[in-house]
């Protein structure tokens, strides 16, 4: 499960990564790496949503997707 979450982060799917890491934490609540990754994904979601609201009320796209 962590590999999927990290892949989602690399694809800028922060909502998906957050959900994946959360599922991992439910399955293995003592895993510090999963808890840290979940916290980081939650922060990325928060930052991107805030940035999207600041830029003309729109969504912010990931640099990775713009480079394609």
Beta strands, then each sheet from edge to edge (+ up, - down):
end
